[in-house]
Amino acid sequence: MNILAALRKAEAKLQKQADKARQQLDAVRAAVKILGREVASSGKRIGRKKRVGKKKRKMSAAARARIGKATRERWARFRAAKAKGKH
């Protein structure tokens, strides 16, 4: 019977430790929830940062074409100047 009493005592001790661990885990989960973000085990954020404020502006196809054309012209001038030995 001595062994049975020791096992029950060990069980009670482990149950107490498990309860304490559950309380700590609940506290950590509550803190994460309050912060409003999930945290990876390495401490880095998971997912993307939410955009606050103005929405991202969309560029029209015509505007992208004008920018592309201007960029190609600038590079053409740069290459021409480099070929002449100015750079």
LUMDO-800820 format. One record per atom (N, C-alpha, C): residue in three letters; x, y, z negated; atom name. Coordinates in nm, 4 decimals. Atoms other than C-alpha are relative to their C-alpha. Example, Ala and Ser with C-alpha at 12.3 -4.5 7.8 and 13.67 -1.06 7.14 Angstrom:
{residuo=ALA; east=0.0890; north=-0.1190; up=0.0000; atomo=N};
{residuo=ALA; east=1.2300; north=-0.4500; up=-0.7800; atomo=CA};
{residuo=ALA; east=0.0900; north=0.1200; up=0.0000; atomo=C};
{residuo=SER; east=-0.0820; north=-0.1190; up=0.0060; atomo=N};
{residuo=SER; east=1.3670; north=-0.1060; up=-0.7140; atomo=CA};
{residuo=SER; east=-0.0770; north=0.1090; up=-0.0730; atomo=C};
This chain:
{residuo=MET; east=0.0808; north=-0.1199; up=0.0000; atomo=N};
{residuo=MET; east=0.0000; north=0.0000; up=0.0000; atomo=CA};
{residuo=MET; east=0.0847; north=0.1257; up=0.0000; atomo=C};
{residuo=ASN; east=-0.0890; north=-0.1143; up=0.0041; atomo=N};
{residuo=ASN; east=0.2965; north=0.2262; up=-0.0506; atomo=CA};
{residuo=ASN; east=0.0285; north=0.0521; up=0.1412; atomo=C};
{residuo=ILE; east=-0.0263; north=-0.0379; up=-0.1392; atomo=N};
{residuo=ILE; east=0.3645; north=0.2242; up=0.3252; atomo=CA};
{residuo=ILE; east=-0.1208; north=0.0734; up=0.0574; atomo=C};
{residuo=LEU; east=0.1219; north=-0.0634; up=-0.0490; atomo=N};
{residuo=LEU; east=0.0035; north=0.3126; up=0.4035; atomo=CA};
{residuo=LEU; east=-0.0132; north=0.1430; up=-0.0536; atomo=C};
{residuo=ALA; east=0.0067; north=-0.1344; up=0.0588; atomo=N};
{residuo=ALA; east=0.0148; north=0.6109; up=0.1668; atomo=CA};
{residuo=ALA; east=0.1026; north=0.0923; up=0.0651; atomo=C};
{residuo=ALA; east=-0.1033; north=-0.0809; up=-0.0651; atomo=N};
{residuo=ALA; east=0.3401; north=0.7309; up=0.3258; atomo=CA};
{residuo=ALA; east=-0.0418; north=0.0374; up=0.1412; atomo=C};
{residuo=LEU; east=0.0478; north=-0.0294; up=-0.1362; atomo=N};
{residuo=LEU; east=0.1875; north=0.7034; up=0.6735; atomo=CA};
{residuo=LEU; east=-0.1097; north=0.1057; up=-0.0010; atomo=C};
{residuo=ARG; east=0.1068; north=-0.1006; up=0.0090; atomo=N};
{residuo=ARG; east=-0.1193; north=0.9004; up=0.5665; atomo=CA};
{residuo=ARG; east=0.0568; north=0.1382; up=-0.0324; atomo=C};
{residuo=LYS; east=-0.0648; north=-0.1264; up=0.0354; atomo=N};
{residuo=LYS; east=0.1041; north=1.1678; up=0.4133; atomo=CA};
{residuo=LYS; east=0.0695; north=0.0602; up=0.1229; atomo=C};
{residuo=ALA; east=-0.0672; north=-0.0465; up=-0.1222; atomo=N};
{residuo=ALA; east=0.3091; north=1.1878; up=0.7351; atomo=CA};
{residuo=ALA; east=-0.1012; north=0.0484; up=0.1026; atomo=C};
{residuo=GLU; east=0.1052; north=-0.0411; up=-0.0929; atomo=N};
{residuo=GLU; east=-0.0109; north=1.2066; up=0.9389; atomo=CA};
{residuo=GLU; east=-0.0548; north=0.1375; up=-0.0370; atomo=C};
{residuo=ALA; east=0.0521; north=-0.1289; up=0.0462; atomo=N};
{residuo=ALA; east=-0.1413; north=1.4953; up=0.7284; atomo=CA};
{residuo=ALA; east=0.0999; north=0.1121; up=0.0296; atomo=C};
{residuo=LYS; east=-0.1045; north=-0.1001; up=-0.0267; atomo=N};
{residuo=LYS; east=0.1917; north=1.6774; up=0.7641; atomo=CA};
{residuo=LYS; east=0.0034; north=0.0359; up=0.1484; atomo=C};
{residuo=LEU; east=-0.0021; north=-0.0246; up=-0.1448; atomo=N};
{residuo=LEU; east=0.1913; north=1.6347; up=1.1427; atomo=CA};
{residuo=LEU; east=-0.1258; north=0.0727; up=0.0460; atomo=C};
{residuo=GLN; east=0.1242; north=-0.0680; up=-0.0350; atomo=N};
{residuo=GLN; east=-0.1727; north=1.7434; up=1.1652; atomo=CA};
{residuo=GLN; east=0.0091; north=0.1481; up=-0.0346; atomo=C};
{residuo=LYS; east=-0.0176; north=-0.1392; up=0.0426; atomo=N};
{residuo=LYS; east=-0.0864; north=2.0600; up=0.9739; atomo=CA};
{residuo=LYS; east=0.0907; north=0.0752; up=0.0980; atomo=C};
{residuo=GLN; east=-0.0910; north=-0.0621; up=-0.0963; atomo=N};
{residuo=GLN; east=0.2041; north=2.1323; up=1.2124; atomo=CA};
{residuo=GLN; east=-0.0697; north=0.0213; up=0.1345; atomo=C};
{residuo=ALA; east=0.0723; north=-0.0127; up=-0.1269; atomo=N};
{residuo=ALA; east=-0.0202; north=2.0690; up=1.5155; atomo=CA};
{residuo=ALA; east=-0.0983; north=0.1167; up=-0.0059; atomo=C};
{residuo=ASP; east=0.0930; north=-0.1119; up=0.0158; atomo=N};
{residuo=ASP; east=-0.2804; north=2.3134; up=1.3807; atomo=CA};
{residuo=ASP; east=0.0725; north=0.1338; up=0.0075; atomo=C};
{residuo=LYS; east=-0.0787; north=-0.1232; up=-0.0025; atomo=N};
{residuo=LYS; east=-0.0132; north=2.5774; up=1.3273; atomo=CA};
{residuo=LYS; east=0.0460; north=0.0321; up=0.1424; atomo=C};
{residuo=ALA; east=-0.0440; north=-0.0192; up=-0.1389; atomo=N};
{residuo=ALA; east=0.1193; north=2.5243; up=1.6821; atomo=CA};
{residuo=ALA; east=-0.1165; north=0.0474; up=0.0869; atomo=C};
{residuo=ARG; east=0.1177; north=-0.0433; up=-0.0761; atomo=N};
{residuo=ARG; east=-0.2357; north=2.5584; up=1.8230; atomo=CA};
{residuo=ARG; east=-0.0318; north=0.1468; up=-0.0276; atomo=C};
{residuo=GLN; east=0.0264; north=-0.1402; up=0.0352; atomo=N};
{residuo=GLN; east=-0.2829; north=2.8872; up=1.6355; atomo=CA};
{residuo=GLN; east=0.1003; north=0.0927; up=0.0678; atomo=C};
{residuo=GLN; east=-0.1020; north=-0.0821; up=-0.0658; atomo=N};
{residuo=GLN; east=0.0456; north=3.0217; up=1.7707; atomo=CA};
{residuo=GLN; east=-0.0246; north=0.0077; up=0.1498; atomo=C};
{residuo=LEU; east=0.0295; north=0.0019; up=-0.1438; atomo=N};
{residuo=LEU; east=-0.0466; north=2.9146; up=2.1233; atomo=CA};
{residuo=LEU; east=-0.1192; north=0.0894; up=0.0318; atomo=C};
{residuo=ASP; east=0.1160; north=-0.0871; up=-0.0196; atomo=N};
{residuo=ASP; east=-0.3845; north=3.0864; up=2.0916; atomo=CA};
{residuo=ASP; east=0.0394; north=0.1468; up=-0.0101; atomo=C};
{residuo=ALA; east=-0.0450; north=-0.1383; up=0.0156; atomo=N};
{residuo=ALA; east=-0.2112; north=3.4043; up=1.9729; atomo=CA};
{residuo=ALA; east=0.0771; north=0.0461; up=0.1232; atomo=C};
{residuo=VAL; east=-0.0770; north=-0.0353; up=-0.1201; atomo=N};
{residuo=VAL; east=0.0270; north=3.3988; up=2.2696; atomo=CA};
{residuo=VAL; east=-0.0940; north=0.0188; up=0.1188; atomo=C};
{residuo=ARG; east=0.0965; north=-0.0128; up=-0.1106; atomo=N};
{residuo=ARG; east=-0.2585; north=3.3399; up=2.5142; atomo=CA};
{residuo=ARG; east=-0.0820; north=0.1282; up=-0.0117; atomo=C};
{residuo=ALA; east=0.0748; north=-0.1241; up=0.0199; atomo=N};
{residuo=ALA; east=-0.4517; north=3.6293; up=2.3617; atomo=CA};
{residuo=ALA; east=0.0849; north=0.1213; up=0.0368; atomo=C};
{residuo=ALA; east=-0.0891; north=-0.1118; up=-0.0342; atomo=N};
{residuo=ALA; east=-0.1492; north=3.8576; up=2.3969; atomo=CA};
{residuo=ALA; east=0.0146; north=0.0127; up=0.1513; atomo=C};
{residuo=VAL; east=-0.0117; north=-0.0021; up=-0.1467; atomo=N};
{residuo=VAL; east=-0.1100; north=3.7598; up=2.7637; atomo=CA};
{residuo=VAL; east=-0.1279; north=0.0561; up=0.0603; atomo=C};
{residuo=LYS; east=0.1276; north=-0.0492; up=-0.0509; atomo=N};
{residuo=LYS; east=-0.4787; north=3.8244; up=2.8223; atomo=CA};
{residuo=LYS; east=-0.0132; north=0.1503; up=-0.0209; atomo=C};
{residuo=ILE; east=0.0064; north=-0.1437; up=0.0291; atomo=N};
{residuo=ILE; east=-0.4537; north=4.1665; up=2.6561; atomo=CA};
{residuo=ILE; east=0.0875; north=0.0781; up=0.0975; atomo=C};
{residuo=LEU; east=-0.0891; north=-0.0683; up=-0.0940; atomo=N};
{residuo=LEU; east=-0.1614; north=4.2584; up=2.8786; atomo=CA};
{residuo=LEU; east=-0.0578; north=0.0018; up=0.1411; atomo=C};
{residuo=GLY; east=0.0680; north=-0.0024; up=-0.1284; atomo=N};
{residuo=GLY; east=-0.3800; north=4.1726; up=3.1744; atomo=CA};
{residuo=GLY; east=0.0797; north=-0.0597; up=0.1134; atomo=C};
{residuo=ARG; east=-0.0772; north=0.0630; up=-0.1066; atomo=N};
{residuo=ARG; east=-0.1301; north=3.9637; up=3.3621; atomo=CA};
{residuo=ARG; east=0.0521; north=-0.1338; up=-0.0490; atomo=C};
{residuo=GLU; east=-0.0574; north=0.1287; up=0.0345; atomo=N};
{residuo=GLU; east=0.0066; north=3.6154; up=3.3730; atomo=CA};
{residuo=GLU; east=0.1514; north=0.0113; up=0.0070; atomo=C};
{residuo=VAL; east=-0.1449; north=-0.0073; up=0.0054; atomo=N};
{residuo=VAL; east=0.3717; north=3.5667; up=3.2883; atomo=CA};
{residuo=VAL; east=0.0565; north=-0.1395; up=0.0206; atomo=C};
{residuo=ALA; east=-0.0651; north=0.1285; up=-0.0232; atomo=N};
{residuo=ALA; east=0.5902; north=3.2883; up=3.4213; atomo=CA};
{residuo=ALA; east=0.0928; north=-0.0320; up=-0.1167; atomo=C};
{residuo=SER; east=-0.0870; north=0.0413; up=0.1104; atomo=N};
{residuo=SER; east=0.8160; north=3.0926; up=3.1900; atomo=CA};
{residuo=SER; east=0.1312; north=0.0774; up=0.0003; atomo=C};
{residuo=SER; east=-0.1236; north=-0.0768; up=-0.0078; atomo=N};
{residuo=SER; east=1.1125; north=3.2971; up=3.3139; atomo=CA};
{residuo=SER; east=-0.0211; north=0.1457; up=-0.0405; atomo=C};
{residuo=GLY; east=0.0288; north=-0.1363; up=0.0408; atomo=N};
{residuo=GLY; east=0.9384; north=3.6174; up=3.2072; atomo=CA};
{residuo=GLY; east=-0.0369; north=0.0903; up=0.1152; atomo=C};
{residuo=LYS; east=0.0359; north=-0.0813; up=-0.1164; atomo=N};
{residuo=LYS; east=0.8671; north=3.7361; up=3.5603; atomo=CA};
{residuo=LYS; east=-0.1489; north=-0.0110; up=0.0274; atomo=C};
{residuo=ARG; east=0.1421; north=-0.0006; up=-0.0304; atomo=N};
{residuo=ARG; east=0.5215; north=3.8267; up=3.6814; atomo=CA};
{residuo=ARG; east=-0.0320; north=-0.1002; up=0.1086; atomo=C};
{residuo=ILE; east=0.0493; north=0.0896; up=-0.1026; atomo=N};
{residuo=ILE; east=0.3202; north=3.5848; up=3.8865; atomo=CA};
{residuo=ILE; east=-0.0948; north=0.0803; up=0.0880; atomo=C};
{residuo=GLY; east=0.0899; north=-0.0710; up=-0.0902; atomo=N};
{residuo=GLY; east=0.1493; north=3.7220; up=4.1942; atomo=CA};
{residuo=GLY; east=0.0491; north=0.1400; up=0.0302; atomo=C};
{residuo=ARG; east=-0.0374; north=-0.1350; up=-0.0417; atomo=N};
{residuo=ARG; east=0.1512; north=4.0703; up=4.3363; atomo=CA};
{residuo=ARG; east=-0.0556; north=0.1044; up=-0.0949; atomo=C};
{residuo=LYS; east=0.0466; north=-0.1142; up=0.0780; atomo=N};
{residuo=LYS; east=0.1140; north=4.4034; up=4.1671; atomo=CA};
{residuo=LYS; east=-0.1231; north=0.0570; up=0.0702; atomo=C};
{residuo=LYS; east=0.1218; north=-0.0550; up=-0.0584; atomo=N};
{residuo=LYS; east=-0.2310; north=4.5476; up=4.2198; atomo=CA};
{residuo=LYS; east=0.0236; north=0.1440; up=0.0425; atomo=C};
{residuo=ARG; east=-0.0131; north=-0.1359; up=-0.0524; atomo=N};
{residuo=ARG; east=-0.2497; north=4.8626; up=4.4300; atomo=CA};
{residuo=ARG; east=-0.0978; north=0.0910; up=-0.0732; atomo=C};
{residuo=VAL; east=0.0821; north=-0.0967; up=0.0709; atomo=N};
{residuo=VAL; east=-0.3779; north=5.1601; up=4.2371; atomo=CA};
{residuo=VAL; east=0.0045; north=0.1307; up=0.0779; atomo=C};
{residuo=GLY; east=0.0024; north=-0.1301; up=-0.0674; atomo=N};
{residuo=GLY; east=-0.4891; north=5.4826; up=4.3981; atomo=CA};
{residuo=GLY; east=-0.0464; north=-0.0113; up=0.1428; atomo=C};
{residuo=LYS; east=0.0402; north=-0.0057; up=-0.1399; atomo=N};
{residuo=LYS; east=-0.5057; north=5.5472; up=4.7709; atomo=CA};
{residuo=LYS; east=0.0144; north=-0.1345; up=0.0689; atomo=C};
{residuo=LYS; east=-0.0088; north=0.1217; up=-0.0798; atomo=N};
{residuo=LYS; east=-0.5692; north=5.2700; up=5.0186; atomo=CA};
{residuo=LYS; east=0.1120; north=0.0148; up=0.1017; atomo=C};
{residuo=LYS; east=-0.1050; north=-0.0010; up=-0.1006; atomo=N};
{residuo=LYS; east=-0.3001; north=5.1737; up=5.2652; atomo=CA};
{residuo=LYS; east=-0.0611; north=0.0456; up=0.1327; atomo=C};
{residuo=ARG; east=0.0534; north=-0.0522; up=-0.1257; atomo=N};
{residuo=ARG; east=-0.3469; north=5.3675; up=5.5877; atomo=CA};
{residuo=ARG; east=0.0341; north=-0.0928; up=0.1148; atomo=C};
{residuo=LYS; east=-0.0225; north=0.0839; up=-0.1172; atomo=N};
{residuo=LYS; east=-0.3829; north=5.1784; up=5.9138; atomo=CA};
{residuo=LYS; east=0.0437; north=0.0880; up=0.1149; atomo=C};
{residuo=MET; east=-0.0523; north=-0.0733; up=-0.1142; atomo=N};
{residuo=MET; east=-0.1903; north=5.2890; up=6.2180; atomo=CA};
{residuo=MET; east=-0.0643; north=-0.0553; up=0.1269; atomo=C};
{residuo=SER; east=0.0627; north=0.0454; up=-0.1238; atomo=N};
{residuo=SER; east=-0.3585; north=5.2781; up=6.5571; atomo=CA};
{residuo=SER; east=0.1042; north=-0.0618; up=0.0923; atomo=C};
{residuo=ALA; east=-0.0892; north=0.0638; up=-0.0965; atomo=N};
{residuo=ALA; east=-0.2127; north=5.0747; up=6.8402; atomo=CA};
{residuo=ALA; east=0.0728; north=0.1056; up=0.0831; atomo=C};
{residuo=ALA; east=-0.0618; north=-0.1068; up=-0.0781; atomo=N};
{residuo=ALA; east=-0.1472; north=5.3968; up=7.0335; atomo=CA};
{residuo=ALA; east=0.1142; north=0.0649; up=-0.0793; atomo=C};
{residuo=ALA; east=-0.1045; north=-0.0608; up=0.0832; atomo=N};
{residuo=ALA; east=0.0497; north=5.5449; up=6.7428; atomo=CA};
{residuo=ALA; east=0.1209; north=-0.0926; up=-0.0100; atomo=C};
{residuo=ARG; east=-0.1113; north=0.0955; up=0.0050; atomo=N};
{residuo=ARG; east=0.2579; north=5.2267; up=6.7104; atomo=CA};
{residuo=ARG; east=0.0762; north=-0.0007; up=0.1322; atomo=C};
{residuo=ALA; east=-0.0640; north=-0.0018; up=-0.1322; atomo=N};
{residuo=ALA; east=0.3258; north=5.2394; up=7.0849; atomo=CA};
{residuo=ALA; east=0.0868; north=0.1247; up=0.0155; atomo=C};
{residuo=ARG; east=-0.0789; north=-0.1244; up=-0.0096; atomo=N};
{residuo=ARG; east=0.4411; north=5.6050; up=7.0662; atomo=CA};
{residuo=ARG; east=0.1262; north=-0.0106; up=-0.0847; atomo=C};
{residuo=ILE; east=-0.1166; north=0.0138; up=0.0873; atomo=N};
{residuo=ILE; east=0.6712; north=5.5272; up=6.7721; atomo=CA};
{residuo=ILE; east=0.1008; north=-0.0962; up=0.0608; atomo=C};
{residuo=GLY; east=-0.0892; north=0.0970; up=-0.0647; atomo=N};
{residuo=GLY; east=0.8125; north=5.2237; up=6.9519; atomo=CA};
{residuo=GLY; east=0.0724; north=0.0599; up=0.1185; atomo=C};
{residuo=LYS; east=-0.0606; north=-0.0633; up=-0.1172; atomo=N};
{residuo=LYS; east=0.8727; north=5.4243; up=7.2684; atomo=CA};
{residuo=LYS; east=0.1075; north=0.1003; up=-0.0425; atomo=C};
{residuo=ALA; east=-0.0968; north=-0.0980; up=0.0482; atomo=N};
{residuo=ALA; east=1.0484; north=5.7031; up=7.0752; atomo=CA};
{residuo=ALA; east=0.1238; north=-0.0693; up=-0.0569; atomo=C};
{residuo=THR; east=-0.1128; north=0.0746; up=0.0561; atomo=N};
{residuo=THR; east=1.2654; north=5.4488; up=6.8934; atomo=CA};
{residuo=THR; east=0.0878; north=-0.0559; up=0.1105; atomo=C};
{residuo=ARG; east=-0.0782; north=0.0533; up=-0.1129; atomo=N};
{residuo=ARG; east=1.3677; north=5.2819; up=7.2181; atomo=CA};
{residuo=ARG; east=0.0781; north=0.1104; up=0.0703; atomo=C};
{residuo=GLU; east=-0.0708; north=-0.1122; up=-0.0634; atomo=N};
{residuo=GLU; east=1.4552; north=5.6220; up=7.3658; atomo=CA};
{residuo=GLU; east=0.1194; north=0.0451; up=-0.0841; atomo=C};
{residuo=ARG; east=-0.1114; north=-0.0384; up=0.0870; atomo=N};
{residuo=ARG; east=1.6686; north=5.7132; up=7.0619; atomo=CA};
{residuo=ARG; east=0.1150; north=-0.0994; up=0.0117; atomo=C};
{residuo=TRP; east=-0.1056; north=0.1001; up=-0.0125; atomo=N};
{residuo=TRP; east=1.8578; north=5.3848; up=7.0820; atomo=CA};
{residuo=TRP; east=0.0661; north=0.0054; up=0.1371; atomo=C};
{residuo=ALA; east=-0.0582; north=-0.0124; up=-0.1341; atomo=N};
{residuo=ALA; east=1.9059; north=5.4329; up=7.4568; atomo=CA};
{residuo=ALA; east=0.0993; north=0.1155; up=0.0042; atomo=C};
{residuo=ARG; east=-0.0915; north=-0.1139; up=0.0053; atomo=N};
{residuo=ARG; east=2.0597; north=5.7767; up=7.3938; atomo=CA};
{residuo=ARG; east=0.1250; north=-0.0354; up=-0.0795; atomo=C};
{residuo=PHE; east=-0.1141; north=0.0395; up=0.0827; atomo=N};
{residuo=PHE; east=2.2813; north=5.6305; up=7.1192; atomo=CA};
{residuo=PHE; east=0.0943; north=-0.0913; up=0.0780; atomo=C};
{residuo=ARG; east=-0.0838; north=0.0936; up=-0.0769; atomo=N};
{residuo=ARG; east=2.4034; north=5.3480; up=7.3434; atomo=CA};
{residuo=ARG; east=0.0702; north=0.0709; up=0.1152; atomo=C};
{residuo=ALA; east=-0.0617; north=-0.0749; up=-0.1097; atomo=N};
{residuo=ALA; east=2.4655; north=5.5885; up=7.6295; atomo=CA};
{residuo=ALA; east=0.1167; north=0.0841; up=-0.0524; atomo=C};
{residuo=ALA; east=-0.1060; north=-0.0816; up=0.0581; atomo=N};
{residuo=ALA; east=2.6679; north=5.8170; up=7.4039; atomo=CA};
{residuo=ALA; east=0.1170; north=-0.0896; up=-0.0439; atomo=C};
{residuo=LYS; east=-0.1051; north=0.0934; up=0.0424; atomo=N};
{residuo=LYS; east=2.8617; north=5.5200; up=7.2680; atomo=CA};
{residuo=LYS; east=0.0794; north=-0.0493; up=0.1207; atomo=C};
{residuo=ALA; east=-0.0678; north=0.0455; up=-0.1215; atomo=N};
{residuo=ALA; east=2.9378; north=5.4015; up=7.6203; atomo=CA};
{residuo=ALA; east=0.0935; north=0.1085; up=0.0547; atomo=C};
{residuo=LYS; east=-0.0841; north=-0.1106; up=-0.0461; atomo=N};
{residuo=LYS; east=3.0779; north=5.7462; up=7.7037; atomo=CA};
{residuo=LYS; east=0.1150; north=0.0262; up=-0.0954; atomo=C};
{residuo=GLY; east=-0.1082; north=-0.0162; up=0.0942; atomo=N};
{residuo=GLY; east=3.2947; north=5.7314; up=7.3941; atomo=CA};
{residuo=GLY; east=-0.0206; north=0.1113; up=-0.0994; atomo=C};
{residuo=LYS; east=0.0272; north=-0.1097; up=0.0933; atomo=N};
{residuo=LYS; east=3.1261; north=5.9984; up=7.1808; atomo=CA};
{residuo=LYS; east=-0.0099; north=-0.0498; up=-0.1438; atomo=C};
{residuo=HIS; east=0.0132; north=0.0535; up=0.1362; atomo=N};
{residuo=HIS; east=3.0772; north=5.7664; up=6.8803; atomo=CA};
{residuo=HIS; east=0.1142; north=-0.0874; up=-0.0332; atomo=C};
